[in-house]
Amino acid sequence: MSTGLTELDTFLKGGLRPGRTTVVAARTGMGKSMLALSMALHCAVRLKRPAQIVSLEMSHSELSTRILAAETGIATERFRRGLTKEEHQKVLAEGANREPREAPLFLGGDVLRSGGPDPSWTPAGIRRGCTEILRQHEKLDLLMVDYLSLMRTTRPLGITPDRDQELAQVVADLTALAAEMNTALVIVEQLTRATERREGHRPRLTDLTNREALLEHADAVILLYRDRYYAPPQRYVPAQGPNAHPPAPEPAELHVARTAHGETGVADVQVDLTSCQLSWR
């Protein structure tokens, strides 16, 4: 299944594979959630194939705002501050042009909590949500989990397992779920601070948090890098005020650090963090 980014698909020999696990990782605030979200939107909105997003760090309101921003090109800050009449009409027009079934995009909590609260966000809870989607659509083409370090296993109260072992079990359970349902799985994870201490700051596989647990099951690993992220504050001042022009899309790199079926290398893209858009460069 295509990721929506031509050069990345080339490295991956076509894109994300059903039943296989792809890891997307970067430093905090680099844009890794945006990258994974862009894949989910391409799957559900462009390809009309069912996609499930399970975000453990963003509320449904925040996630919905990012989706609206990516689809309309309106900056997320505008949604928080209030839309102009023209912007409001643009959002309404985007929604009116689509039937609900045309974009089978599911936000994890909506489905997971349909049978009762599940605040622990375990693989068992995610399985219940995926099963519900399968009942409705007979398939689930993409499952995105953002991000691994916030997840827990289902354990009886009073049992506190080793955290490394626990996360290894989470990855194993999610991978097994993806294989069973023939669903492409994207797991989002952070990189360690090692990139900040290295000259050039380019990410490496060794920077991956929970590396051993992920690499045991990952079919592909994609590391996001933005040079502007490390720019001195005096060189990078975000746009402010109601009349400020938003920053232009900036170059970024997708380091395909590991792939079982394609080639490693770097895909160049453009990112617009204000409207959560990512495109072929």
N, C-alpha and C positions, 0 to 999 in steps of 0.2 A: 504494500500500500504506500503510495507516494506521501512524502512528508510535506509536500508543497514547495520545497526548495530544490531546484533542479540539480545543482552541483552536489548537494548532500545526497540526493537520490542516486547520483552516479557513483559516489563512493560506496554507498550501501547496496549497489547492484539492484536498484529498483525502489528501495525504501524500507519501511518497517515490515517485518515478517510475522505472519500469524503464528501464535503459539510461542513466540520468542520474546526475549527480554532486551530492551534497549535502555541504557542508563544515560541520563542527561545531567551534567554536573557543572558547577561554577561556584565562584565565591559569592557570599551574601550580597545581594543588590546588583549582581552582574547582569541578570536577566534570564536566568535558567527557567523560571516559572513561565515567563513570556514565551520562550522557545517551545516548551512543552505544550503550552496553550495553543500556540499557532499550529502545531501538528494536529491537535484535537479539533480545532476549528476547520482546518482543511479537510479532515476526515468527515466531520458531520455536516458542515455547511456547503463545501464545494463538491465532495464526493457523495453526499447523502447517505453515509454509512454510520451506523450507531457508534457513538463514542461516550465513554464515561469518565468524568473528571472527579477524582477524590482529592480535595485540597485540605490538608490538615492545618494550614497556617492562615488561610484566607476565609473570611465569612462568605456566605452566599451573596451578600450585597457587594462586597469587594470584588468577588469573582465575576458577578454579573456586570459590574461597571467596566472591568477589563474587557469582557467580551463585547459589550456595546462600543467601547472605544476602538477595539481592533476592527470591528465591522463597519463603523461609520467614519473613522479617522479623526473623531473628536477627542481631544485630550482628556485624560481621566480627571485632571484638575477641574475642567469645565463642568463635569458631572457633579463634583463635590460643591463647587461654588454656585451652580445653577446655570442651566442652559439658556441661551438666547432663544427667541422665537424661531429663528431660522434653524438653529441647531435642533430644537425640539421637533420641528417638522421633519427634519432629516431622519431622526431616530424613528419617528412614527412611520415614515415612508419605508424605511428599511424593514420594519416589522410587518407592515401591511403587504409588502411584496412577497412574503413567505408564508406558506401554510405551516402550521406547527409540525406536521409530520415530515416536512421537507428537510428539517435540520434536526435529526435525532441526537441531540446533545443533552446529556444528563449530568447534573451536578450531584455529586455523591450523597450529600446529606438528604436531599429530597427523596431519594430512593431508599437509602439506608434507614432513615427514621420512619418510613411508612409503616413499619411493623413495630415501632417503639424506639425510644432513644438508644443510641449506641455510641456514647461519647468516647469510648476507648479506641475507636478506629482500628480494629484488628482485621487480619485477613478473613476471619470468619464473618465479620460485619460486611466487608467488601464483597465476599462471596454471595451473601444474601441479596445485596443490591444488584450484582451482575445477573443472578438467577432471575430476578424480577424483570430485568431488561430483556433477557432471553425469552421470557414468556410473552413479552409484547412484540418483539421484533425477530425472534428466532435466531438471532446472531448478535454478537457484539464484536465490532472490528477493532476497537482501541480502548484500552484501559490505562489511564494516566494516574499515578499516585505521587503526590507532592506534599511532603517529601519523606524519605525513608526514616530518618533519625527520630521523627516524631511518632512513629508507629509503635504499637505494643502487640504482644501475643495474647491469646486468651488463656489466662492462668487463674487457678483458684486463689482466693484472697489469702494473703500470708505467705505466698510463695514468691520469692524475689530471685529470679534467675540472673546469671551473669549477663550483663547488657550485650556484650558482643555475641554471645550464644543466642540471646533472644532475637537480635536483629538478623542473625544468620538464618534463624528459623522463619522469621517474617519473609525474607527474600525467597527462601525455599518454598514457602506456602504460596506466595504470590506467583512465582514461576510455575508451580504445579497447576494453579488455577488458570493461568493463561494457556498452558498446554492443553488442559482439559477442555476449555471453551474455545480453543483455536483463536485466541484473541492476542493481538499485538500489545505487549505490555511495555509502558514507558515509566521507569522509576526515576524520580528527580532526587538528587542528593547534593550535598555541599562539598566543596573542596576545603582542605586545611589551609592554614595561614602560610604554608611553605611557599606558595606562589608569591607572597608579598616580600619574602626575604630573598628571592631569587632575582638576579639581574634579568631584565626583560619581562619577567612575571608570566611568561607563557606556561599554561597548565600542563601537567604530566599525569599519567596514570597513577603514579606513586602519591599524588596529592589527594586522591579520592578518599573521602571519609568512609569508613566501613568497607575498605577496599577488598579484603579477603572474601567477605560475604557476597559482595556484588560480583566480583570477577569470576567466582565459581559458577555463576548462572548467566552472566551477561553475554548476549550474542553480539552486542555492539556497545561502545562507550563514546559519547559525544561530549566534548568539553568546550564550553563557551568562553570566549575572551573578548573584551573590549579594551582597546588601548586608552580610551578616554577615562575609564574607571580609575586609572592611576595618575591622571593628570593633576598637577598642583592646583589648589583651590583658586589661585589668582588667574589661572588659565581657563577655568571651567566654572562659570557662574550661571546657574539655571535661570531661565526666564521668569520674571516676576511681574505682578501687576496685571490688571485686566486688559491692558493694551499691548502687553509684551508679546513679541513674536516667539512662538515655540522654537526650540532648537531644531536644526535640520537633522534628518536621519544621519546616523554616524556609522562608520564601518565597524564590523565585528568579524570574528573568526570562529568557525566551528571546527574544532580539532577532532577528527575521527581517529581517536587514539587506539581503538580496537574494533575489529569487525571479523566475524567468522566467515562471511561470504563475499566481502568486497575488498576494498583497498583502504589503507590508512592514508591520511593526508589532511589538508586544510581547505575548507570551503569558505569563500568570502561572501558575506551577507551585509545587508543594511538593517539597522534597527532604529526604531523610533520609540523611545521609552515613554514619551508623553501619551501616545495613542496605542501603545502595546502592539505595534506592528513590526513584523520582521519579513523581509523580502529578499529575493534573489538580487545580488549586487551586479 
